[in-house]
């Protein structure tokens, strides 16, 4: 690739245009190649809701952004709860490197699950781009041991190109009922430039959030097909939104934990 200025790109394409092209191509790939897995994940969540179970989502570091995007979300399922691990959810941890360190601590996932409201019959979505660290691997292992169903959202490429950081030598993908492959390349950077010594422009958040919203839409449709009104939230910025949400939260209050 020829060297370009920071505002330039390859040929006539700006860096911004090239990033959009890369993100759109990834979205097309997951839309085509993960359609069956998305359907399976949506059906799993719908089964859980229909059977009286609760829904949880977990992600560490930047993976937590996609998890948070499906919790208390206008247009989303009200029953989706964030499974929070102190020090690893979000990017406001100080120092920032602490979050990365905690992801490698074995035993932390078990302690979190043991003190959470999660129980047999619930479903847990675990988001980890690499799927290699102890925390997501043990989260999946322990959740399944509790009798929960696990959906993993990860880049399967990491399992072929990196080593696991868990004592078992396994990855998140090895302990899930359904795996959604984000297709993100190892390193999570879509662009390179001769004048820039490192690859840049990550797309994992865009793709992972889209995958999860596709799963949520599938779950809502699956519930409707069964004659069950999906417990969806509405925006509080439209007339009647707060009243609608209040009704949903009252009906499903025993399965919603972020309001307490």
PyMOL commands that set and color helices and strands:
alter all, ss='L'
color gray80, all
select helices_A, chain A and resi 15-33+35-50+63-68+96-102+108-114+134-145+157-161+172-175+204-225+241-251+253-255
alter helices_A, ss='H'
color red, helices_A
select strands_A, chain A and resi 55-59+80-82+123-127+149-154+178-181+191-193+196-200
alter strands_A, ss='S'
color yellow, strands_A
deselect
rebuild
show_as cartoon
